[in-house]
Amino acid sequence: MTLYNRPSEGLLNLQTVIGPSPAWNETLRGKRASPSQTDLSREVNVNKLGAEVKAVYDTARTYNRIYFLDNIKILLAVFVLLDHAAQPYGPGGGWWIAPDPQSPLDFIVLGLFMGVIVSFFMGLFFMISAYFMPASLERKGAAKFMKDRLVKLGVPILIFMFGVLPTMSYLLDHYGQPVINFYVNYINIFSPKGDLNYGITWFLEVLLIFSVIYVAYWLVKKPSSKTTKKAFPGNAAILAFIVTMALMSFIVRIWAPENYWIPLGLFQPFQFEPFHIVSYGMLFAAGIVAYREGWIDAIPKATAKLWSGVAILMVPMLAVVALATNNHQFAGGLTVASLLGSFWEAFMGVSEIIALLAFFRDRFNTQSPFSKALAENTFTVYLLQLPVVVFLQYLLVGVHVEPLIKFAIVGTLGVLLSFAISHYVIRRLPYAKSILG
């Protein structure tokens, strides 16, 4: 559906559909006009348009929201790629490529960078995804909505689980083994030692679960399709949200430290990481509320300034917390270190989200053909960046260059290649756009 620069442009487009009404024009000039038969017939035509008219108007009315959210998604996709680009060169772990020897500078710089972006980028992805769900669900109905979700989220999960990830595992760790034997062992879902897993599509898995929960709620409660414009939550409400997130995360992390994955059901491949599940769930819910109450683009300047300041303050505070806890702030357990880590992450994540939403609304609320193309490719880039980044990191194995320079090379080339391959190759494959959007 075409988006318009102003709501009035959307209404002008409707006028070209139903034709200009003489009675309407007379009313605009301050005169009263008696409705003619033609006018009545035009009124019937308007009524017949029904949901289509409302959809065009609502789309035009929400123009300002959609553009800056699209631009934020571009940034988030880049952050995901950069986080993966930094894994072998900073305080990562369990990555495809063995880590390089690191200096204290590499550890500190990349540790701060990764800690800051990880605190918010996936949570904001969940929030933005949730923001668009109510309108889509109401427009399509539960059955079609879930069918579309299963296609858009389920198909990439299957492609990665049974295609991309085993191929990467074979080439990097098992090359030379009989391919059939390797693959049969890899996809054995009943083996506790099996390698079959979601990989980066864990986000799609969790988003699919959240979607099912929201659809079930929608079917039971049948919330009104109308949105009520309300003020952005006050600072006290934001603080309560952050404290709740921190405390609930701390409780979960007593049993589930970072990078601890729990199987869903009987099969080992179906897993999720509880470590961030509280923040993801709360931000997903916040996205739905933001749509219902219409405040995602209504952050007051004073609120944005305050929480932007908090976000800036939280960056060096990560170093303070790491020093105070001997870098065990994300190790979980019933410890003061885990409590401090949970509070730091909640304050950093929520304040940065508020700061980004306000900043992009004020500075990047437009869309050029180039940024439109980038936005259309963000979902594909999220998926594609893993093999691209790992391939680039593999090429640099054994090259005697400082880890920070390797990170810059992999990050820069990874962004360029991922968007280029997505736009010029992947999305031009048959059926790709119907799956990837």
N, C-alpha and C positions, 0 to 999 in steps of 0.2 A: 504494500500500500504506500502511495506517495505521501511524504511528509511535507508540510508547508511551513514557510517561514513564520507565519503568524496565524492565529486562529481565524482571522478574517479571510485569509486566503483560502482556507479550507471551506468556509461558508460561500465564498465566491465560486468555488468549484461546484458546490451543490447547486448554486443558482444556474450554472450552465447545464446541469442535469435536468432540472425541473422547469427551466425557463423563467424569465423575469415576470413577476406578477404585477399587473397594473395597480391592483389594490395595495400591494406592498410598497410600490414606488410612491403612490399618493400618500400613504401613511408616513413614509420617510420625509416627505415634503411638508408634513404637518397638516394635511388635508384628510378629511374623512371620505371614504369611498365605499359605496355599496358593493357587496360581493356579487360579481356576475357569475353566470354559469361556468364560464371559463375558469374563473378564480376557484370556484368550488371543485371543479375537476382537477385543478392544480393541487388543491389541498388534499384531495384523495390520493394523488400521486405521491405527495410528500409522505402521507401516512403509510403508503405501501412500501416506501423505502425503509421505514422502520429502523431495524438494527443497523442497516448499512449507513444511513444518515448519521446515526449516533456514533458509529465506529469511525467515520471520517472526521467528525467533529472532535471526538475524544483523541484521535491520533494527532490532529492539528494542535489541540490544547496541550498535549504532553510532549510537543516537539522539544522544548528546552530540556526536559529531563533525559530524553533518549540520547541526544547528541553527546552530552558530557559523560553519560554513563558508557557509551560506546568508546569514547576516548580513554576513559579509565581502564576499560577492559584491555585496550592495547598495551597500556603500561603494565597491567598485571601479568599479561602473557610474557612480556619481556622480563619481568621480575622472576617468573617461574624459570625461564631459560637461564637467567643469570645465576640463580640459586644452584641449579644443576651444574652450570659451568664452573662454579666455585668449589664443588665437592672435593675433588682430589687435591686442591691447592690451599684449602683452609681447614677448619675444624669439622669436617664432614665425617662420614663413616658408612661402611657397607655399600660403597659405590662400585660401579662397573669397572672403573679404572683404579689401579693401586695408587695411593696417595704419594705425592712428591715430598721429598724432605722439605720441611718448612722452617723458616726463621720466625722469631717472635713477632716481627712486623707483619708477615703473611698471616699468622694466626690471629693477631689483634684486628687488623684491617678487615679481613674477610669474615672473621667471627662476628664483628659488630655489624657488618653489612648483612650477612645471612640472618643473624638474630633479629635485626630490625624488620626486614621484609617478611620473614617467615611469621612474624607476630600478627600480620594483618592480611597478606595478599590472598590466601585461600579463603579466609573468612569473608573478605569483601567479595570474592567470586561467588560464594554461597548467597550473600546478601543481594547482590545484583540479580542472580538467577531467580531468587525467590520473588524479587520485586515484580517481575514480569509474569509470574505464574497465575495470580488471581484472574487477570484479564483473559489470559489464554484459556484457562480452565472454564471460565464462564462462557466464553465464545464457542469453545469446541464441545463442551460437555465432558463428563468423566471418562467415558469409554474412548473417545477419539483422543483426548488429551493423553491418557496413559499409553495408547497405541503409539502416538508420536514420540512420547518419552522413551518407550522401549526401543524404538528404531534409532532415535538420535543418540541415546546413551548406551543401549545394549549392543548395537552392532559394533561400535568402536571397541567396547570392552572385549567382545569375542575376537575381533581382529588382532588386538594386542595380546590377549591371553594365548591364543592358539597360532598366531602368525609372527608378529613383530618381536615379541619378547623371547620366544624360543629360538628364533633366528639369531638374535643378538647373543643369547647365552651360548649357542653352539659355536658361533664364530669367535667369541672372545675367550671361552673357557673349555670348550669340548671339541675344538676343531681336530679332525682326524679320526674321531670315533665313527662307527657306522651310523649314518644319519637316522635310519629307521629305528634302531635300538635306542638311540638317544631320545628321539621324539616320543616313542612309546613310554619310556620311563619318565620323561618330562611331564606328560599330560596325565599321568596316573593320579587321579583325584583321591584315590583311597590310600595312597602312600603318605605317611607323615614326613617322609624325606623327599617327596615330590617337589619339583621346582615351579609347578604351575601357579601363577599368581596374577593379580591385577596390574601390578606395576603402577605407572602413573595414572591409570584409569580408576584408581581407588576413588578419586573425586567423583567420577561418573557413577560409581556404585553407591556412594553415600548420598549423592544428589538424587538418585533414583529412589532410594529408601525414604528420604525426606519427602519426595514427591508423592509416594504412596501414602505416607502418613497424612500429608496435607489434603490429598483427595479424599481419604476416609473421613477426615474432619469436615470437609466441605459437604460431603454427602449426608453426614449426620446433622450438622448445624445449619446448612444452607444459608450462609451469611449473605447479606444484601449485596447486590452487584454495584450499589452506589458507593462512590468514594466521598468521604466527608473531610473537607480541608480543615486540618487542625494545625496548631502551632507546633514547631519542633520541640521535642522534650527539653525541659529545663535542666540546668546543671545538676540539681539534686537528683533528678531521675537518671541522668547519665551516670552519675557517681554510684547510685544504687545498682545500676545495670553492671557497671565494671566490678564492683565489690562482689556481687552475686556470681558473676562469671569467674572471678578469681577463686572464691571459696569453693565453688562446685568443682572447678578444675583441680584444685588442690586435693579434694576428697577423692576424685577419680584417680589422680596420679599417685595416691598412696599405694595402689595395687598395680598401676599401669604406667611405668616410666616412658620416656620418649623412645620411639622406634620399637615399642612392644605391640605386636599385632595379635589379635584374638580371632580365632576362626568363628565364622557364622554357621552354626549348625554342625553337621557331621563331616563336611568336606573341608580339607585344609586350604584349598585355594581361595575360598570365600572368607576374606578377613577384613577387619578394619582396625584402625589405631585409636584407642580410646583417649590418648593423650590430649588431642585437640577437639574431641567430639562435643564438649560442652560449648566452647566458643563457636564452633561451626553451627550447632543447633540454635543457639541464641541469636546469632547473626542472621541465620536463615529466617527465623521467626520475625526478627526486626525488619527484614526486607518486605515481608508480607504486610506487616503493620504500616510500614512506610508507604506502601501503595494504598492501603485502605484509608489512611489518614492524610495522604498527600503532602508529606513533609520532607521527602528526600531532597527536594530542591529549595527548601525553605529554611535553611540553617541561618540564623541571625549572625550578622557580622561579629558581634561581641562574643557569641558562643564559639564561632569559628576561630577567633583570635585567641581566646582562652585555651581551647583544646589543642590548637596548633602549638602554643607555647608549651603545653604539657608534653606533646609528642617530641618536640625538640629537646626538652629536659630529659626525657626517658632514654634518649640515645646514649649519652655518657653514663647514665645510671646503670645501663647494662654492664659496663665495665666495672662499676662499683659493686654491683651484685655478684658478678663473677669472681671478683677478688675476695669479697666477704665470704663466699660459699665455696671457695677453691674450685670454681667452675662446675659445681654440682647443682646448679639451680634448676636444671631440667632432668635430674636423675630420678625424680620421684621419691616415694617413700614418705613416712610420717616424720618429716624433718623441717627445720626452719628454712633450710636452703630451698626446698621445694615450695614452701609457702611464699618465700620472697620471689622465686621465679614465676610462680603463678600470678602474683600481684603485678610484677613488672610487665609480664606479657599481656595481661588484661588492660592495664593502663596504656601501654604502648600501642596495642592493636586498635582499641576503640578510639583513642585520641587521634591516631593517624588516619583512621577511616573518616572521621568527622572532618579533619583537615583536608584530606584529598577531595571529598565530596564538595566542600565549599570552594576550594581552590579551582577545581575543574569547572564547576558551575560558573564561576566568575571569569575565568581566564580562557577556558577551552570549551566553550559551549557552542561551537560551530563545527561544520563538517565540510571539508573539501573533497573532491573526487579521490584524492590520494588517501586521506584519513578514512574515508568510507571504505575503500578497498582494504586498508589495514584492519578495520573493525570487522569486516566480513570474514577475515582470515584468522581471527584470534582463536577460535575453537580448534581449528585445524592445526595452528601453530602450537597450541598447548599439547596436542598429541604428537606432532611431528618432531618437536624440538629434542626429545630424548635421543632417538637414534642419530640425529644430526650432531648434537653436542658430544655424545660418546664417541662418534667417529672422529671428530676434530681432536678430542682429548687423546684418542689412540694414536693419531698421527704425531702428537707431540711427546709421546712416551720416549724417554731417552734423549730428548733434545735438552741441551744444557742452557736453559733459560730460567730466569727467576719465576717462581710460581705466580706472582702478581701479573707478570707480563703474559704468561700462558693464559691466565684468567681473562685478561683483556683481549687476547687474540681469539680465544674460544668464544667469549661473549659477543664480540663484535661480529665475527664471521657467522656465529650461530644465529644471531638475530637476522642478518641479511639473507642467509641461505634458507632459513626456516620460512620466512615470509615469502621469499621468491619461489621456493619449491611448492609451497601451499597454493599460491596464487596461479602459477603458470603450469603446474603439473597436477597436483592432487585434486584440486577442486574442478579440474577439467575432465577428470575421469568419469565414465558413465555412472550415473546414480549418486555421485559424490555430493552434489549440492542438496539433493533430497535428504541425505543423511546428516551432512555437516552443517546445513543451513546456509 
